[in-house]
Amino acid sequence: MATAHRRVGTFGTATSDPVGPAAGENDENRATLALPVTIRPATQADLPTLEWYGLHTPHREIIASAFRLQERGDGSMLLADVNGYPVGQICIDFLRKRPSGRATLWALRVFPPFRGLGIGVRLVRAAEREVVRRAVPFAELGVDRDNAGVLPFYERLGYEHCGRERGQFLYHTPEGRLVRVAIDQWLLHKRLSGGRPSEERRAEGSTPAALAPGGNRDLKLAGD
């Protein structure tokens, strides 16, 4: 979505490449911006903004369902907030696999101009803290079998393969069209504790290449 090339430095900063005057010249149009990020629960007022200027408008029903799960106490919807705008999200479903002691992480996505800054890692870590707070032993997520490029990201965070899942889910677009999405994915899980695993420390500065690819996958499962 952003057309300018960017050099990524420390978390929360991005420096635009020079445009016009040669590098090294005094250019008053260049600046480095610090962007404080707050991880917080979603509110009702966030739901329209989470459509991201139409990018996820077809998924309005899924976004609303995730929020209702949070309101019932059976889920969490965590946002990465920059200046009041939700630039990232992750959802947790505590209900679906409660009998097996697992919480499902899903719908991890980062707004395109803010990718590569470590926001995805921080969202996963915040979700894990919420799972620990609920005293659920395992966090589990799914990665589409045609989206294997994200596997190293989760593996660096300590997730291990634990199976495979097939099926489908349904949702309606705002126009009322029924959409069927097939699921064929690897399952990964991680036993959680109150500590901070070394895998997370190593991955904190990593730059995953595909946290939130476009299309319908964003709103299926965390690794999609």
HELIX and SHEET records of a PDB file:
HELIX    1   1 GLN A   44  ASP A   46  5                                   3    
HELIX    2   2 THR A   49  GLU A   51  5                                   3    
HELIX    3   3 THR A   57  HIS A   59  5                                   3    
HELIX    4   4 ARG A   60  GLU A   71  1                                  12    
HELIX    5   5 ARG A   98  SER A  100  5                                   3    
HELIX    6   6 PRO A  112  PHE A  114  5                                   3    
HELIX    7   7 ILE A  119  ARG A  133  1                                  15    
HELIX    8   8 ALA A  148  VAL A  150  5                                   3    
HELIX    9   9 LEU A  151  ARG A  156  1                                   6    
HELIX   10  10 SER A  198  ALA A  203  1                                   6    
HELIX   11  11 ASN A  216  LEU A  219  5                                   4    
SHEET    1   A 3 ARG A   6  VAL A   8  0                                        
SHEET    2   A 3 THR A  13  SER A  16 -1                                        
SHEET    3   A 3 THR A  32  ALA A  34 -1                                        
SHEET    1   B 7 THR A  38  PRO A  41  0                                        
SHEET    2   B 7 GLY A  75  VAL A  82 -1                                        
SHEET    3   B 7 TYR A  85  ASP A  93 -1                                        
SHEET    4   B 7 ARG A 102  VAL A 110 -1                                        
SHEET    5   B 7 PHE A 138  ASP A 144  1                                        
SHEET    6   B 7 LEU A 178  ARG A 191 -1                                        
SHEET    7   B 7 GLU A 160  HIS A 172 -1                                        
END                                                                             
